[in-house]
Amino acid sequence: MTMPPSLDETAPGPPLEILPGQLCGRLSFPDLFGRAAPVEIEVGIGKGRFLLQQAETRRDVDFLGLEWSLKHLRVAKERAERRGLRNLRLYRADARHVIADLVPDASIARLHVYCPDPWPKKRHRKRRFFVPETVPHLERALAPGGYLHVSTDVREYFEEILEVLASRTGLLAAADPLFTDEAARSGTHYEEKYREEGRAIHRASYQRPAGAARHVGGLPS
Ligand SMILES: C[S@@+](CC[C@H](N)C(=O)[O-])C[C@H]1O[C@@H](n2cnc3c(N)ncnc32)[C@H](O)[C@@H]1O
């Protein structure tokens, strides 16, 4: 296997945060990170606990964090700056838009979605991340063999996620060798908080089968 080129840790790096208006059409990850390396995305990073830890320990992978809350993104950015992370970019945006419209086909090695907002009120359900309009783009964005990891403390949302992934995608339930034991699992801020409150965390992992590329519409890659 060819290793991705190392990032120069001493040279001044490109800005950590992608600013509004900076992007035009589909993302180019080699342009964004300055090298060709596997890319992983986390949707709804909160203050970045999981993503920063991954970026720090897996320097041969590039990480894009999507977060809607400006307040949370700022905290994650400050923490990433303190740690001098070069293989990380943060983008304040609606992750549903980014995944559907900006991420090229078959470009992502792993997608992480931990404790997505459950929007418990019935009239707000359409704001959920896992909806029939979005999930086909998760499959489209994943490289063949790529993984999707999901967790939630809300049983009803978990069942809905399993159902919508089964009915709207060809993703298959699969264990990811990188995250097999509990110690290597996500351990996000909210997962820990809910666990301390005695709530169960429901988890699922999926893999995009190797095979023909899937195009779902939107901008061409
Ligand atoms: C319950 S928190 C979970 C944070 C983190 N994943 C964790 O497990 O600690 C959900 C996060 O997703 C963010 N979020 C919700 N909807 C989003 C969207 N459409 N696009 C980007 N971020 C979103 C929220 O601002 C919040 O920070």
The ligand as an SDF file (V2000), in Angstrom:
LIG
                    3D

 27 29  0  0  0  0  0  0  0  0999 V2000
  -26.0640   16.2440   20.2190 C   0  0  0  0  0  0  0  0  0  0  0  0
  -24.7010   17.0830   19.5270 S   0  0  0  0  0  0  0  0  0  0  0  0
  -23.5030   15.7590   19.2950 C   0  0  0  0  0  0  0  0  0  0  0  0
  -22.1040   16.2920   19.1230 C   0  0  0  0  0  0  0  0  0  0  0  0
  -21.0230   15.1920   18.9420 C   0  0  0  0  0  0  0  0  0  0  0  0
  -21.2500   14.4410   17.7250 N   0  0  0  0  0  0  0  0  0  0  0  0
  -20.9950   14.2770   20.1470 C   0  0  0  0  0  0  0  0  0  0  0  0
  -21.4580   13.1250   20.0170 O   0  0  0  0  0  0  0  0  0  0  0  0
  -20.5260   14.7370   21.2000 O   0  0  0  0  0  0  0  0  0  0  0  0
  -25.2340   17.3540   17.8340 C   0  0  0  0  0  0  0  0  0  0  0  0
  -24.3420   18.3410   17.1230 C   0  0  0  0  0  0  0  0  0  0  0  0
  -24.6940   18.3670   15.7390 O   0  0  0  0  0  0  0  0  0  0  0  0
  -24.7720   19.7040   15.2970 C   0  0  0  0  0  0  0  0  0  0  0  0
  -25.7060   19.7170   14.1560 N   0  0  0  0  0  0  0  0  0  0  0  0
  -27.0300   19.4560   14.1910 C   0  0  0  0  0  0  0  0  0  0  0  0
  -27.5640   19.5000   12.9560 N   0  0  0  0  0  0  0  0  0  0  0  0
  -26.5350   19.8050   12.1220 C   0  0  0  0  0  0  0  0  0  0  0  0
  -26.4320   19.9970   10.7160 C   0  0  0  0  0  0  0  0  0  0  0  0
  -27.5070   19.8770    9.9230 N   0  0  0  0  0  0  0  0  0  0  0  0
  -25.2280   20.2990   10.1880 N   0  0  0  0  0  0  0  0  0  0  0  0
  -24.1340   20.4230   10.9930 C   0  0  0  0  0  0  0  0  0  0  0  0
  -24.1750   20.2460   12.3190 N   0  0  0  0  0  0  0  0  0  0  0  0
  -25.3480   19.9420   12.8870 C   0  0  0  0  0  0  0  0  0  0  0  0
  -25.2620   20.4750   16.5130 C   0  0  0  0  0  0  0  0  0  0  0  0
  -24.9430   21.8550   16.4360 O   0  0  0  0  0  0  0  0  0  0  0  0
  -24.5080   19.7680   17.6400 C   0  0  0  0  0  0  0  0  0  0  0  0
  -23.2380   20.3190   17.8680 O   0  0  0  0  0  0  0  0  0  0  0  0
  1  2  1  0
  2  3  1  0
  2 10  1  0
  3  4  1  0
  4  5  1  0
  5  6  1  0
  5  7  1  0
  7  8  2  0
  7  9  1  0
 10 11  1  0
 11 12  1  0
 11 26  1  0
 12 13  1  0
 13 14  1  0
 13 24  1  0
 14 15  1  0
 14 23  1  0
 15 16  2  0
 16 17  1  0
 17 18  1  0
 17 23  2  0
 18 19  1  0
 18 20  2  0
 20 21  1  0
 21 22  2  0
 22 23  1  0
 24 25  1  0
 24 26  1  0
 26 27  1  0
M  CHG  2   2   1   9  -1
M  END
$$$$
